[in-house]
Amino acid sequence: MKKKQNKMEKIVAFLKDNGFINLSSEPYGGFSSSYDYGVYGVELKNNLKKAWWDEMTKKHDNIVGIDSAILMSPKVWEASGHLSAGFADELIECKSCHKRFKADELKNVNKCPECSGELMSPKKFNVMMKTFVGPVEDNANVVYLRGEACQGIYMNFLWAKNSARMKIPFGICQIGKAFRNEITPGPFTFRTREFEQMDLQFFVKPDEADKWFEYWKKERMQYYINLGIDPEHLRFCDHPQDKLAHYAKKACDIEYLFPWGFAEIEGIHNRTDWDLGNHSKFSGTDLSYFDQETKEKYVPYIIETSAGCDRTLLAFLIEAFNEFEKGRNNDSESTEYLLKLNYALSPIKIAVMPLLKNKEELQKKARKIYELLKMEFTTKFDDGGSIGKRYRRQDELGTPWCVTIDFDTLENDTVTIRNRDTMRQERINVDDLINFLRIEHA
């Protein structure tokens, strides 16, 4: 008997079949823990990053953005603590099957969860990825792929502050890749060795850090709700004092209810003055801040919000995924799917569909409307298969609107526009189409 797929297996298969996410290097059998974003996945990811970037730089007047290098001086990682035992995981290996696990995943477990074999003693394992610069691969030429994107922000603290003439409180944000040699990646894109972070480092007066910590907790939670996640599927998870990272005074995660349970999608941290203070000490560059009004000089505290782009994107996809075993109208023998994404995230905003493929006059009119819309909206021209099949296909891609050009269009210049979520259809004049779409998603 064929095993019934669980929800996560269905979603992974759905995302591959519909051009969203697939395992990297597929012609070679795939490469573990690496994923490619397909023709619709990359549009969704770009939309997510744009939504985050706009949230930071357009909503807030005191936040600016940068894009720092992935390769930096190894001294950066020495000062940040990433090369010390503090950034190492404890690895436990099975003597029999040689599977490896994080020690904190095997609490109160004496045998291998895979084969029940004997477990070896824990060993420290630094998760920083090494590479080399220059023609000789020796210790003098070792560099590291950055383990977190925020260190690039600290390297540019003075430059960004001075060039943008920023006054505390202010923030610097960045979207960028980071790399960690994870012992146990997964599930799917939730934890990978190559991932993208959306980071805000917000610099504040030390005595105002608690206020801003609470402010950013509320702001970041509301962001996910505004983009369509059910508040019941989100929660805060405060880190206990004995589990805080070495740099943190306070830490809180925003967790989403994945099919396997609640798990972190974003962290909010009070990093104190640890980062700028340490980099000042190691580099010899004064990274303190002088307040011209109060004549105070201090090393700013940092309130960090750090979201995993890949796992956040996965959360939005899971939230949007809907399956109808007997069709959306409960009248079909085949399963239908709906990806109910927020309009801002949808890879395609509008699909333009001539009613019939083999009618030249419909094709010509549909192409004209497509050309009209594509300059303002991400638009797809779709003329393959019956109109019903095309609606189903666009539902699976999360397209909010389908515009159908029929013979009435040729007579009175009106089109049928269909809403993805309600399946409601109405006729509107072509001249009103752009304003209609602007108003619906203002």
N, C-alpha and C positions, 0 to 999 in steps of 0.2 A: 504494500500500500504506500502511495506517495505521501511523504511527510507534508503536512499542512504548513505553509509559510507563516511565520509570525509577522507582526506588523513591521518590524525593522527590516526583515528580509524582503518584504513586499516593497517597501520604500526604496531600498537599495536597487532592486531590479527595475522599479519604475524610473528611477533617476538615470540609470544606464540606458534604458530603452528610449527615453525621451530626450536624450542629449544634454543632460545636466551634469552628472558626475560619473566618472568611471576610473577604475584602477589604472595607474600609470603603466606604460610599457606593455600594453595588452598583447601585441604580436609575439612578445617573448614570454607570455604566460603571466604578465603582471609583475610589479615590483612592490613588495610589501610596504604598507603604510604610506604610499605615495599615490596621489590622486590627480587626475586631470579634470578640468572644467570644460565641458563641451560648448556647443554653439549657443545653447540657452543658459547653461550654467554660468558662463563667463559674463553674460548680460546681467543675470541676477546678482552675481557677485559685485560687478561694477556698480549696480544700482544700490546695493547695500552699503558699499563704501561711500558712495556719493551721499546717501541719506545720513550716514554718520558724520561725514565731513561737513555737510551743510548744517547739521545739528550743532556742531562745535563752532564753526567759523562764521556762520550767518546769524545764528540765534544769539550768540554771545559776542559782544564788541571787544572783549578783552582776551580773546584766544586767537593765536596765529598758528600757521602750520609750517612744517619743514619736511624735508625728505633726506634723511642722513644715510651714509654709506653702510653697507652690510659688513665690509671688512674695515676694522679699526685697529689701532695700536693694541698689541697684547697687554699693554700697561692699563688700558681701560678696564679689562676683565680682571686684572690683578687687584686694582683698586676697588672694584665693585663687589669683590668676594666670590666671583664665579669660578675662580680657579682653586678655591679652598674647599675644605670638606663640607662647608655649609651649602654648597651647590651640588652635592653628590647624593645619589640615591643608594640605598642599601640593596644589593642584588643577592638573590638566593637562587642557586642552581640545583636541579634534581640530578642525583648521581646516575639514575637509570635512563631517563629519556632526555636529559640535558636541557629541558625547558627552563627558562629563566623568569623570575618573578621579582617584583618589588617587595621588600620586606614588609612594608606597611599593608600590603594586600594579603598577607598570610598570617594575620594576627590569630594566635591560638591554634595554628595549624601545624601539625608535626610531620605530615606526609605530603607528597606532591599531589596537588589537586587533579593532575592529568593522569598519572599512572600509579599513584599511591607509593611511589618509590621514596627512598631516603633523601632528605634534603641536606645540602652542604651548609656550612656556616656562612652567615652574611658577609659580603665584601662591599667596600665602598666603590662606587662607580660614578665618575664625573660625566655629566651628560653634555658637556660642551663638545662641539664638533671641531676637529682640527683640520687645517689644510696648510699649504706652504706657499710662500711668495718667492719669486726668483727661480733660477735654474737648479739650485741645490736644495735637496730635501733633508735639511738637518735642523737641529734645535734652534739655531740662530734665525731660521726663516719660518718658524711656526707662527701662524696666525689662527684666529678662531672665527668661525661663522657666528654671528652674534646670537647669544642665547636669549636675549630680550631686546626689543626695539627701543625701549626707553633710554638706554645708555647713550644712544645717539642724540637724544634730546638734551641730556645733561652736558654733552660735549658742545652743544650749540646754544647753551643758556645765555651767555653774555652776548653773543653775536645777534641772536634773535631779539633779545631785550633791547639792545642798543639800536639796531637797525629799524625796528618797529616802534621805538620810543615807548616801550611798555612800562607801566607802573604796577607794582603789587597792589591787589591780587591780579595775576594774569596767568594764562595758560599757553602751553605749546603742545600742539597735537601732531600726530604722525600716523600714517598707515604704512606698514612695512613687514617684510619677511623676517622670521626668526627661526632658529634651528636648535633642536635638542635631540640627543641620541637616546630617545626613550627606550626603556627596557621592555615595556609592555604597551605598545600603541594600541589605539582602537577605543571603542568600537567605531568602525567606518572612519569618517573624517573628524570625529570628536577629539581624538588625540593622535597627532601625526608628528613625524620627525621634522618635517618642513611645514611651517604654518605661517599665517599672516595675523598680525596684531593691529588693533586700532586703539592707539594709546593717547591719553591726555595726561600731561603732567602739569598740575595747577599749583603755582607758587604763591605762598601766603605768609603772613606774619605768624610766628610761632604761637602767639596767644590766640589766634583766630582759627587754628587748624581744626579744632573740634567742630566749629560752626560750619566750615566748608566741607568737612567730611560728611556731615549729615545732609548738607545741601546737595552734594553730588550723588549720594545714595538715592535721594528722591528723584533727581533729574534723570538718572540712568534707568531707574525702574520705569518711570513714565515713558521713556523712549520706546521701550519694548511694547508697552501697552498701546501706545499711539500707532505702532506699526502692525498691530493686529494680533498680538499674543494675549490669550485669555489670562487675566490676572490670577485665576485659580491655578494656572500652570507655572507661576513664578513665585519665588520666595527669596527672602534674605537669609543668609547663613553666616552668622558672626564667627570669626575664628577665636577659639579660647586663647587666653594669654600664653599658655604653655605650648601652643602650636603656631605662634606667630613667626613669620620670617625674621631673619636677623635685623632687617632694616625697619621693621614695622612697629608702630605703637598701637595701631588699630587696623583691623582688616575685616572685610565683609565681602562675601560672594553673592552675586545674583545667580540663582539656580533656576534651571528650566526642567520641567517634568518630561524627560525623555522616555522612550518605551522601556528602558531598563531602570528608571527611577530618576530622582532629582540629581542634577549634576551642574557644575559651574559653567556659565557662559561669560561672566565678567567679574573681575575683582575690583573692589574699591579699597584703597590702602592709604593710611597716613604713614608716609615713609620718613617722617621727621626731617632733620637736616643731614641725615646719614649720607645720602648720595653726594650732594654738593660739598659737604664737609670732607668726605673721603677723597673726592677728586681734587679738592683744593690742596689737601695734604700731600697726595701722591704726585700731583702735577706741578705744584709750586705756583699755580695760578689762583689768584684770589677770586672765588666764585660767590662772594658775599654780595649783599644788596645794600645800597645806601639810600635811605629815604630823605629826599631833599626837604620835605616839609617838616618832618619831626627831627631831622638830623640824627636818626638812628642808623646804625650799621649792624646787620645780622645776616646769618646764613638762613635763607628761606626754608620753611617746611614745605613738603611736597604732598599734595593730595593727588593720588593717581587713580585714574579709571582705565582699566586695561581689558578690552574685549577681544576674545578670539574670533576673528572674522569667519573662519571655516566652521567652527562649532556653532556660532551664532546663525550663520546661514543654514546649517543643518537644522537648528531649532525652528527657524521660520518655515522650512520645507515640511518638517514633521507637523507643525501646527496647521499648515495649509492643506495637507494631504487628506483627501476624502475619497472613500471607496463606496460604490453602490453596486452590490452584487446583482441586482435585477434592473440596473439602469437608474438614471436620475428620476425618471417618471414611474419607476417600479413596473415597467412594462416590457422589459428586455430580457433575453436569455443570456446575455453577455454582461460582464462586469464593466462599469464605466467609472472613470476617475475624474476628480475635480481638484485642481490646485488653486485654493482660494487665497492667493497672495494679495497683500496690500498693493494698491495701484502703484505706489512709489517703487516697489520691488519687482513688479512683474517684468519678465524679460521682454515681452511684446505687449504693447499697450492696445493696439488695434489690429485686427485682421480684416483685410478687404477681400471680398469674395464675389466674383461674378456667379450668378445662379447656375449658368451652364458654361462649360469649357469650350464647346464647339460653336458658340455663337459669337461671330466676330464683333458685332455691335456692342454686345455685353462686355466682352473683353476690352474693347477700346475705351468704353466709358469707365470700367473698373480701373483700368490703368491710369486714367486721368485723375480719378479720385485718390488712388494710391499715391500718385506723384504729389497731389495737393497735401496729403496728410503726413507723408514721411519726413518732410522738412521740419515738422514740429514734434511728431510723436514717433516712437519706435514702432514701425508698421510692417506687417507681413502680408504679402500677396499670396492668397491660397485658392487655387482652382482645381485641386486634385480630389476626385471622388464626389459622392453625393453631398448635398449641403448639410445633411444630418451628420455624416461622418466628419465633415470639416468642423462643425460646431464641437463635436466630441473631442477632436484633436486639439482645438484651441483651448477647450476646458482643461485638458491635461497639461498644457503649457502655461496655464494661469492667465491667459489673455482676457482682460476685463471686458472688451467690446469686440463684437463682430459686425461688420457693415456689409450687407448683401445688396448687390446691384441686380435688379430684375427688369422685366419688360416695362413695368410701371415707371422705373427710373428714366427710361428713354422717352416716356410720354410726358411726365410732369416733374422730372428732376428731383424726385424724392428717393430715399433709400430706407431699407429696414435696418435698424440698429438693435442688436441683441445684447442684453446684460448677462454676463457670465454667471453671477451668483443667483439671480432670480429667474433666469431664462426668459424674462419678459422682453417682448419685441414691440417696437413702435416705429412709425414712419416719420422721418424728418426731412426737411429740405436740405439739399447738398450745401447750399450757401450757409446754413445754420450749423453744419456739422462740427466745424472747428470750435465755435463758441460753446456748443453743447458739451463737447468733451472737456473744454477748459473749465466750465462751470462745475461739471460733475466731480472734478478732481482738483479744484482750487485749494 
